[in-house]
Amino acid sequence: MSKVDIRDVQVIAPNFKKRLSGVTATVVRLVPLQARDIAIAATGPVIPEHVPQIPLSALIKMPRSGPDGPRIWHARRNVEMIGGLALKYLLGKRLKLVFTSASQRKQSSLTRWLIRRMDAVVATSERGAAYLENPAQVIMHGIDLEGFAPAEDKIALRAKLGLPTDGLLIGCYGRIRRSKGTDVFFEAMSDVLKSSPVHALIMGRAVPKDRDFLERIKSGVKQHDLTKNFHFLPEVPVEDMADWYRVLDLYVAPQRWEGFGLTPIEAMACGVPVIATRVGAFEQIVTPETGALVDPEDPAALAQAIRAAIAPPRPLTEWAKHARPHVAEHFAIEREAAELIALYRRLLAS
């Protein structure tokens, strides 16, 4: 385990959630990279071994000040803002509090109250910044271009992962719930499959409250006799996700709502074109050269876009050529890491 001495840490990145989420993925990917240039460590109940980290128990006993004065506490959830405020005002730790907001809707009164007590606020998109009462610096998410790269042999990788080696693979990954539009993907692909024998991959986890939602989708697959074409895959660790993008010919992000949305960037970094809805930051991520956009909650429009992408002369082939270069130019994780470190240093010097 990559443990760090709390006395040397200048920046703490809490991740208080046990389950995989977009926030967890962000922390896991950013912290090791940022650690090359600043003394940063993650903390939380479940942090992968390769990530520089301190145990949660170390927070209580950590020295009041960091190696050069205050420390940065970079929260990304309400519970983490609350944790930072408790450490600062109840335990007397010298902390500068930072919050990153990916939300694109009006926050609750509690969230607004917490944000007002932050020393700096980051928004992951211009649209998200517009919903905040506090001034925010926009720092868009980035992706690790070394970890997410095209497959050398896509067919061989499919065989290794136990996936069909014939036909096109179209994927939809992430939490399985209504806001993510998994049912919209199912409806659209059911329509597409009437004329194109492709394979649809649905990967992710449904929490207990969403399991009926998932079961309705699975029942629909059976009723339409599409079990040979729909493949339901379990959630995999963050570090294993790249392979599951690499096998795809097209990635679909059918969300009804999204804060930012990393999955299209991950897919495009692997050379996979994307069709997404006009939510989150997708309109800034997906361009006419790399994919297509449709309105949310419109399975007919989504189906039409997918059919157009896979029909001769297959626009998705041309999109795939531009996908990774577009991400490399605009969404490299090194840019995100550098902008955050610059923010940390300004706060530490103030």
Secondary structure as the mmCIF struct_conf table of DSSP 4:
data_model
#
loop_
_struct_conf.conf_type_id
_struct_conf.id
_struct_conf.beg_label_comp_id
_struct_conf.beg_label_asym_id
_struct_conf.beg_label_seq_id
_struct_conf.end_label_comp_id
_struct_conf.end_label_asym_id
_struct_conf.end_label_seq_id
STRN STRN1 LYS A 3 LYS A 3
HELX_RH_3T_P HELX_RH_3T_P1 ILE A 6 ASP A 8
BEND BEND1 GLN A 10 GLN A 10
STRN STRN2 VAL A 11 PRO A 14
BEND BEND2 LYS A 18 ARG A 19
HELX_RH_AL_P HELX_RH_AL_P1 GLY A 22 GLN A 34
TURN_TY1_P TURN_TY1_P1 ALA A 35 ASP A 37
BEND BEND3 ILE A 38 ILE A 38
STRN STRN3 ILE A 40 THR A 43
BEND BEND4 GLY A 44 PRO A 45
TURN_TY1_P TURN_TY1_P2 GLU A 49 HIS A 50
BEND BEND5 VAL A 51 VAL A 51
STRN STRN4 GLN A 53 GLN A 53
TURN_TY1_P TURN_TY1_P3 LEU A 56 LEU A 56
HELX_RH_AL_P HELX_RH_AL_P2 SER A 57 LYS A 61
BEND BEND6 MET A 62 MET A 62
BEND BEND7 ARG A 64 SER A 65
STRN STRN5 GLY A 66 GLY A 66
TURN_TY1_P TURN_TY1_P4 PRO A 67 ASP A 68
STRN STRN6 GLY A 69 GLY A 69
STRN STRN7 ARG A 71 ALA A 75
BEND BEND8 ARG A 77 ARG A 77
HELX_RH_AL_P HELX_RH_AL_P3 ASN A 78 LEU A 85
HELX_RH_PI_P HELX_RH_PI_P1 ALA A 86 LEU A 90
BEND BEND9 LEU A 91 LEU A 91
STRN STRN8 LEU A 95 SER A 101
BEND BEND10 ARG A 105 ARG A 105
HELX_LH_PP_P HELX_LH_PP_P1 LYS A 106 SER A 108
HELX_RH_AL_P HELX_RH_AL_P4 SER A 109 ARG A 116
TURN_TY1_P TURN_TY1_P5 ARG A 117 ARG A 117
BEND BEND11 ASP A 119 ASP A 119
STRN STRN9 ALA A 120 ALA A 123
BEND BEND12 THR A 124 SER A 125
HELX_RH_AL_P HELX_RH_AL_P5 GLU A 126 ALA A 130
TURN_TY1_P TURN_TY1_P6 TYR A 131 TYR A 131
BEND BEND13 GLU A 133 ASN A 134
STRN STRN10 GLN A 137 VAL A 138
STRN STRN11 ILE A 143 ILE A 143
TURN_TY1_P TURN_TY1_P7 LEU A 145 GLY A 147
BEND BEND14 PHE A 148 PHE A 148
BEND BEND15 GLU A 152 GLU A 152
HELX_RH_AL_P HELX_RH_AL_P6 LYS A 154 LYS A 160
TURN_TY1_P TURN_TY1_P8 LEU A 161 GLY A 162
BEND BEND16 ASP A 166 GLY A 167
STRN STRN12 LEU A 169 TYR A 173
BEND BEND17 GLY A 174 GLY A 174
BEND BEND18 ARG A 177 ARG A 177
HELX_RH_3T_P HELX_RH_3T_P2 ARG A 178 LYS A 180
TURN_TY1_P TURN_TY1_P9 GLY A 181 GLY A 181
HELX_RH_AL_P HELX_RH_AL_P7 THR A 182 VAL A 192
TURN_TY1_P TURN_TY1_P10 LEU A 193 SER A 195
STRN STRN13 HIS A 199 MET A 203
HELX_RH_3T_P HELX_RH_3T_P3 PRO A 208 ASP A 210
HELX_RH_AL_P HELX_RH_AL_P8 ARG A 211 GLN A 223
TURN_TY1_P TURN_TY1_P11 HIS A 224 ASP A 225
TURN_TY1_P TURN_TY1_P12 THR A 227 ASN A 229
STRN STRN14 PHE A 230 LEU A 233
HELX_RH_3T_P HELX_RH_3T_P4 VAL A 238 ASP A 240
HELX_RH_AL_P HELX_RH_AL_P9 MET A 241 ARG A 246
TURN_TY1_P TURN_TY1_P13 VAL A 247 VAL A 247
BEND BEND19 ASP A 249 ASP A 249
STRN STRN15 LEU A 250 ALA A 253
BEND BEND20 ARG A 256 ARG A 256
BEND BEND21 GLY A 259 PHE A 260
HELX_RH_AL_P HELX_RH_AL_P10 THR A 263 ALA A 269
TURN_TY1_P TURN_TY1_P14 CYS A 270 GLY A 271
STRN STRN16 VAL A 274 THR A 277
BEND BEND22 ARG A 278 ARG A 278
TURN_TY1_P TURN_TY1_P15 GLY A 280 ALA A 281
HELX_RH_AL_P HELX_RH_AL_P11 PHE A 282 ILE A 285
TURN_TY1_P TURN_TY1_P16 PRO A 288 THR A 290
STRN STRN17 GLY A 291 VAL A 294
TURN_TY1_P TURN_TY1_P17 PRO A 296 GLU A 297
HELX_RH_AL_P HELX_RH_AL_P12 PRO A 299 ILE A 310
BEND BEND23 ALA A 311 ALA A 311
TURN_TY1_P TURN_TY1_P18 PRO A 312 PRO A 313
HELX_RH_AL_P HELX_RH_AL_P13 PRO A 315 HIS A 330
STRN STRN18 ALA A 332 ALA A 332
HELX_RH_AL_P HELX_RH_AL_P14 ILE A 333 ALA A 349
#
